[in-house]
């Protein structure tokens, strides 16, 4: 392979990112790629807000930027379109809502080569403005909200089950069959699950640095994690096992709340005083334990994220738990009838990107 040939392909899937696309493209072009032959392939999901025009402007000045159409309009179809167009031996994913250190690409390449891993990435660092957004970020790094997923630990280095974004050899992606285009969300976690179940390995390194922007409102956080819960069912249905048992804990908590509250209502209407008392006691006991656990987790998170976040943290933790659990319960219809695009298209099931 000649020195002038493409060796690294950066892939991005975007749609209607008019408010963010220029800042992202500027950050992409500041990557330290000296001595590295590269291209960046942007899969545009038929944007109609000026995103495509901005991409064309950058392409005119930087021919290493390639634009491809993504008529499927979701992340998985966009990433696959970009991978198919990629000419590099190594494929590296980036996201338009994330900031990257200038050595992000170089570090990813070095660590992919050094570890021999099938996929490498960095931890999910957060960067937020305002106490509520900082509270969302602080809770994001707490085991109480995420179940201890390694990619939430900014200092962890080693083998993991998944990482944000990713850097792979193209042959690995092709051998796996690329991203699952049936998944609107969780397609990256599902791909990493296929890697590990096939005997491959995923490596996380704190030297690979990026900053994720957490959701700035409870309503947007609720929609985001409702979607993650909803689409997690599709992954479990496909593989017949959760990627990790931490995914099912919020579902059990939400389901227990529903069962006990419904039991209380039925017992009250039916005049079953003893059953009403038992159900009420069980529900109050569970909520009391949850409240104490949330308060403890909020204190620990505020020590890391700043005490200004403390008043927001109990509501943020509850939003993480209940949105994911309710989304999962809504997604159980995957086990009875696969939702149609008319059901989840252009709705809260797909509206928010990562």
Order of alpha helices (4+ residues) and beta strands (2+ residues): beta-alpha-beta-alpha-beta-alpha-beta-beta-alpha-beta-beta-alpha-alpha-beta-beta-alpha-alpha-beta-beta-alpha-alpha-alpha-alpha-alpha
